[in-house]
Amino acid sequence: MAGAMKAAFLVFLVGLVSTKTCLGQDCENVPIDLQACALIFYLNNLGSNGPSPACCESLSQIQALEATLGTNMTCLCTQAEVGFIINGGINLQLSKVLLNECGVNIAFSITGNDPCDV
């Protein structure tokens, strides 16, 4: 019985952690995946080779989503994704450099803590 309760609790925690919501907005069905940029976020720098093509492609998808979903919703879900990858987010300068290196132009930063009041 105790084993079953532990398993149920674990399933609950996994579901809780994997659900991406931000300020009441459901981002579960918004296709933002920045895992390809995770190493940059963790190291807090671009490294010697700059962002990978996969990371830049992920950022380009955010730019496309902004055009279809609107800036606010895209911003909220992007911040939730960055926060999901790295607690505390990334610094603003790294965000700007990363977007510039990938040739991505969006109306918000990808710090993980942008207020999304754009």
N, C-alpha and C positions, 0 to 999 in steps of 0.2 A: 504494500500500500504506500509506504513512504517513497519507494522508488518511482511509483507512478505519479505521485504528487510532484516529485522533483522534476520528472520529465515534462509534466504539464507546465510547470513554472518556467522551465527552460524554453519551451516552445513559445510561451507568452513573452518572455524577454526578447527572444529573437524577433518575433513579430513586432514588438514595440520598437526595437532598435532599427529594424529595416524599413519602417514606415517613415517616409519623408513628408512631413507637414511643416508648414511655416505660417504662423499667424492665421491659422484657420484655413489656409489654402492647401488643397490636396495636390501634392506634386507626384504622387505615386505613378500616374499615367503620363507624366511629362518626361520625354526621353532625354534627360540630361545625365550624362555619365562622364565624370571627370577622372575616373580611375587611371587613365593614361597619363594624367598630369600629377598623380599622387606623389611621386618621388620628388618632383620640384617643390610641392607643398611641404613635404617632410623636411627636405634639406634647406628650404627657405632660400634657394637660389637656382638659377637655370643650369648650373654646371658648365662644363667646358664645351659641350656640344649644342647647348640651347635646347629648346623644347623639341620633343619627338614629333614626327608627322602625325602620329595618332593623337597626341595631345592637341596639336593645332586643329586637327579635324574635329575633335570634341568641342573646342572653342568656336569653330565655325558653325557647328550645329546650334550652339547657343545664339549666335547672331541670326541664324535663320528662324529660330523659335521666337526671337524678339519681334520679328516682322509679322509672325502669325498670331502669337499669343498676347502680344503687347509687352511693353517694357516692365511694368510692375509685376505681373505674374511670372515672367521669365526671370526677373531679378530675385524674387522670393524663392523660387525653386532652385536657382543657381546657388544662392547663399545657403540653402538647406543642404544641397549636395556637397558644397565645400565643407560645411560644418560636419557633415556625415563622415567625410574623409579625414579631416584633421580638426580636432577640437581647438577652438581659439582662432581658427582661420589663418590667413596669410597676410603679410604686410601690404599696404597700398602700393608702394613702389614696385614690389615684385609683380603685383597684379597688373600694373600699367605696362611694365617691361614685357611680361608674358604675352599680353594682348597685342602689343606692338610687334613683337618678334613673330607672331603668328598672322599678322595682318588682319586682325579682328577688330571691328569697331562696334562697340555696344555702349549704351548710355549709362552703364553702371560698372562698378569695379567687381571683381570676383574674390573679394577678401574673405567672405564667409560671415561678415558682420556689417555689410552695407545696409543702411536703413531702408533702402528701396523706396525712397520718397521722391522718385523722379517722375 
